[in-house]
Amino acid sequence: MSDVVIPEWTGVRRPARADARRNFDALLEAARDVFAERGFDASLEEIARRAGVGIGTLYRNFPTRDQLLEAVYVNEIEALVRVAREASDLEPWESFTTWLDRFVAYVGTKKALIDGLNRESGVLDACRVVMYEAGRPLLERAQTAGAVRTDVGIEDVVRMVAGVAGVAYPEPDQRDRVVGIAVDGLRAR
C-alpha cells in the first residue's frame, strides 16, 4: 500500500517518517475492512485496535471521521490506478479484466463508504474522473485489439460492473459467476 501516492488535491498527507507511514497505512487498511464490515459509522476505536495503534494515533492522522472516510476512498481509487499501470503490459483482454477484478473489490468497499462521504467535498467527483482515466486506456486498447465490443465506453462498463457486483448475493461464488457473465458480454463477437 505504501507505493500508492495520494494526490495533493485530497488534503490527505502521508507522513514522512517510516514508522508514522506504517501506522497511517495500517489505519487505512483497518478502516477499509471495518467500514466494509460494519458501515461508515463503525467504531473508530475498533479501527485503531485492528491497526495496532492507539486512538490518539488515529486522530493525529485523521482528525475527523470524514477525513478518514475520504482517505480510505482515495486510497481505493489509487489502488485502481496502480493496478491499471501494472496491468498495462499484459495482453489487452487480460489487462482490462485485471483492472475490472480490482474494480469489483473496490465496489464492495465503496458501498460501505459512499453513505458516509461528504458529497459536497468534491472528492467523489475528482475520484470518479481519476478512476475513469485509469480504466479508459485499458478498455480502448482492448477495443483496438478486437477483444472488446466497440459500442461501450468506460462509463458504461463501470456502471454495469458496479451494478452487478453491488447486489447482495447469498454466496461470493455466485457474485463472481454473475460478474463473469456480465464481463463476458463485453467481448467482441
Contacts in CASP RR format, 6 or more apart in sequence:
PFRMAT RR
TARGET T0000
AUTHOR 0000-0000-0000
METHOD contacts of the structure
MODEL  1
MSDVVIPEWTGVRRPARADARRNFDALLEAARDVFAERGFDASLEEIARR
AGVGIGTLYRNFPTRDQLLEAVYVNEIEALVRVAREASDLEPWESFTTWL
DRFVAYVGTKKALIDGLNRESGVLDACRVVMYEAGRPLLERAQTAGAVRT
DVGIEDVVRMVAGVAGVAYPEPDQRDRVVGIAVDGLRAR
1 25 0 8 1.000
1 28 0 8 1.000
1 29 0 8 1.000
1 75 0 8 1.000
1 79 0 8 1.000
2 14 0 8 1.000
2 21 0 8 1.000
2 22 0 8 1.000
2 25 0 8 1.000
3 82 0 8 1.000
4 75 0 8 1.000
4 78 0 8 1.000
4 79 0 8 1.000
4 81 0 8 1.000
4 82 0 8 1.000
5 78 0 8 1.000
6 12 0 8 1.000
6 13 0 8 1.000
6 14 0 8 1.000
6 71 0 8 1.000
6 74 0 8 1.000
6 75 0 8 1.000
6 78 0 8 1.000
7 74 0 8 1.000
7 78 0 8 1.000
7 130 0 8 1.000
9 126 0 8 1.000
10 70 0 8 1.000
10 71 0 8 1.000
10 74 0 8 1.000
10 123 0 8 1.000
10 126 0 8 1.000
12 67 0 8 1.000
12 70 0 8 1.000
12 71 0 8 1.000
12 74 0 8 1.000
14 21 0 8 1.000
14 24 0 8 1.000
14 25 0 8 1.000
15 21 0 8 1.000
15 23 0 8 1.000
15 24 0 8 1.000
15 61 0 8 1.000
23 51 0 8 1.000
23 53 0 8 1.000
23 57 0 8 1.000
23 61 0 8 1.000
24 61 0 8 1.000
26 51 0 8 1.000
26 52 0 8 1.000
26 53 0 8 1.000
27 47 0 8 1.000
27 48 0 8 1.000
27 51 0 8 1.000
27 53 0 8 1.000
27 57 0 8 1.000
27 58 0 8 1.000
27 61 0 8 1.000
27 62 0 8 1.000
27 68 0 8 1.000
28 71 0 8 1.000
28 72 0 8 1.000
28 75 0 8 1.000
29 51 0 8 1.000
30 47 0 8 1.000
30 48 0 8 1.000
30 50 0 8 1.000
30 51 0 8 1.000
30 52 0 8 1.000
31 47 0 8 1.000
31 51 0 8 1.000
31 68 0 8 1.000
31 69 0 8 1.000
31 71 0 8 1.000
31 72 0 8 1.000
32 72 0 8 1.000
32 75 0 8 1.000
32 76 0 8 1.000
32 109 0 8 1.000
33 50 0 8 1.000
34 42 0 8 1.000
34 43 0 8 1.000
34 46 0 8 1.000
34 47 0 8 1.000
34 50 0 8 1.000
35 42 0 8 1.000
35 69 0 8 1.000
35 72 0 8 1.000
35 109 0 8 1.000
35 112 0 8 1.000
35 113 0 8 1.000
36 108 0 8 1.000
36 109 0 8 1.000
36 111 0 8 1.000
36 112 0 8 1.000
37 112 0 8 1.000
38 46 0 8 1.000
38 112 0 8 1.000
39 112 0 8 1.000
39 115 0 8 1.000
40 65 0 8 1.000
40 69 0 8 1.000
40 112 0 8 1.000
40 113 0 8 1.000
40 115 0 8 1.000
40 116 0 8 1.000
40 117 0 8 1.000
41 116 0 8 1.000
44 55 0 8 1.000
44 58 0 8 1.000
44 65 0 8 1.000
44 68 0 8 1.000
45 55 0 8 1.000
47 58 0 8 1.000
47 68 0 8 1.000
48 54 0 8 1.000
48 55 0 8 1.000
48 56 0 8 1.000
48 57 0 8 1.000
48 58 0 8 1.000
51 57 0 8 1.000
51 58 0 8 1.000
58 68 0 8 1.000
62 68 0 8 1.000
62 71 0 8 1.000
66 116 0 8 1.000
66 117 0 8 1.000
66 118 0 8 1.000
66 121 0 8 1.000
69 113 0 8 1.000
69 116 0 8 1.000
69 117 0 8 1.000
69 118 0 8 1.000
70 117 0 8 1.000
70 118 0 8 1.000
70 121 0 8 1.000
70 123 0 8 1.000
72 109 0 8 1.000
72 113 0 8 1.000
73 110 0 8 1.000
73 113 0 8 1.000
73 117 0 8 1.000
73 123 0 8 1.000
73 124 0 8 1.000
73 127 0 8 1.000
74 123 0 8 1.000
74 127 0 8 1.000
76 106 0 8 1.000
76 109 0 8 1.000
76 110 0 8 1.000
76 113 0 8 1.000
77 106 0 8 1.000
77 127 0 8 1.000
77 130 0 8 1.000
77 131 0 8 1.000
79 102 0 8 1.000
79 106 0 8 1.000
80 99 0 8 1.000
80 102 0 8 1.000
80 103 0 8 1.000
80 106 0 8 1.000
80 131 0 8 1.000
80 134 0 8 1.000
80 135 0 8 1.000
81 130 0 8 1.000
81 131 0 8 1.000
81 134 0 8 1.000
83 98 0 8 1.000
83 99 0 8 1.000
83 102 0 8 1.000
84 99 0 8 1.000
84 134 0 8 1.000
84 135 0 8 1.000
84 137 0 8 1.000
84 138 0 8 1.000
86 98 0 8 1.000
87 94 0 8 1.000
87 95 0 8 1.000
87 96 0 8 1.000
87 98 0 8 1.000
87 99 0 8 1.000
87 138 0 8 1.000
88 95 0 8 1.000
88 137 0 8 1.000
88 138 0 8 1.000
88 141 0 8 1.000
89 95 0 8 1.000
90 98 0 8 1.000
91 145 0 8 1.000
92 138 0 8 1.000
92 141 0 8 1.000
92 142 0 8 1.000
92 144 0 8 1.000
92 145 0 8 1.000
92 146 0 8 1.000
92 147 0 8 1.000
92 148 0 8 1.000
93 142 0 8 1.000
93 145 0 8 1.000
93 147 0 8 1.000
93 148 0 8 1.000
93 187 0 8 1.000
95 138 0 8 1.000
95 141 0 8 1.000
95 142 0 8 1.000
96 135 0 8 1.000
96 138 0 8 1.000
96 139 0 8 1.000
96 141 0 8 1.000
96 142 0 8 1.000
96 147 0 8 1.000
96 148 0 8 1.000
97 183 0 8 1.000
99 134 0 8 1.000
99 135 0 8 1.000
99 138 0 8 1.000
100 157 0 8 1.000
100 161 0 8 1.000
100 183 0 8 1.000
103 158 0 8 1.000
103 161 0 8 1.000
103 162 0 8 1.000
103 165 0 8 1.000
104 161 0 8 1.000
104 165 0 8 1.000
104 179 0 8 1.000
107 161 0 8 1.000
107 162 0 8 1.000
107 163 0 8 1.000
107 165 0 8 1.000
107 166 0 8 1.000
108 165 0 8 1.000
108 166 0 8 1.000
110 162 0 8 1.000
111 166 0 8 1.000
114 124 0 8 1.000
117 123 0 8 1.000
117 124 0 8 1.000
131 158 0 8 1.000
132 154 0 8 1.000
132 155 0 8 1.000
132 158 0 8 1.000
135 154 0 8 1.000
136 153 0 8 1.000
136 154 0 8 1.000
139 148 0 8 1.000
139 152 0 8 1.000
139 153 0 8 1.000
139 154 0 8 1.000
139 157 0 8 1.000
142 148 0 8 1.000
143 149 0 8 1.000
143 150 0 8 1.000
143 188 0 8 1.000
146 188 0 8 1.000
147 187 0 8 1.000
147 188 0 8 1.000
148 186 0 8 1.000
148 187 0 8 1.000
148 188 0 8 1.000
149 185 0 8 1.000
149 186 0 8 1.000
149 187 0 8 1.000
149 188 0 8 1.000
149 189 0 8 1.000
150 188 0 8 1.000
152 186 0 8 1.000
157 186 0 8 1.000
160 182 0 8 1.000
161 179 0 8 1.000
161 182 0 8 1.000
161 183 0 8 1.000
164 178 0 8 1.000
164 179 0 8 1.000
164 182 0 8 1.000
165 175 0 8 1.000
165 179 0 8 1.000
166 175 0 8 1.000
167 175 0 8 1.000
167 178 0 8 1.000
169 175 0 8 1.000
169 178 0 8 1.000
END
